[in-house]
Amino acid sequence: MGALIFYTVIYFIGHYSAHGFNLLAKRELLNRRWTGLLGVILIAAIHGYKIISSTPPSAHNESALDALGFYVILPVGIITAVLLYLNWRDKEDDRQDENGLS
C-alpha cells in the first residue's frame, strides 16, 4: 500500500510539473498523463535497481524478485492500467462528441 501511495505522489508531481510547463509555454507541449507516467517509470527503474543490488534483510525470507514484484511492478502496473483506462474513456468521449451523441 505504501509503494502505491509513493508512486501516486510521484505521478502527480510529474503531472502537475507538465501542467505548469504547459501554462508557462501558453500551449500544450507535454501530455500531462504520459509525462507523469514517465516520471513513475524512471523512479521505478531506480527503485528496482536499488532492490536488486542490495542484500535483503536477514530477518526476511523473501527474495529480491518478490520485493521487486510487490514494491515496484505491482504499483506501476496499477497506475499504468488506470491511465490506459482514462485515456480510453477520453477517446470514447471524443468520438461521441464528434458524432453528436450525448
Summary of the structure (lengths in Angstrom):
residues: 102
radius of gyration: 17.8
end to end distance: 37.8
largest distance: 62.6
contacts: 251
relative contact order: 0.13
helix: 80%
strand: 0%
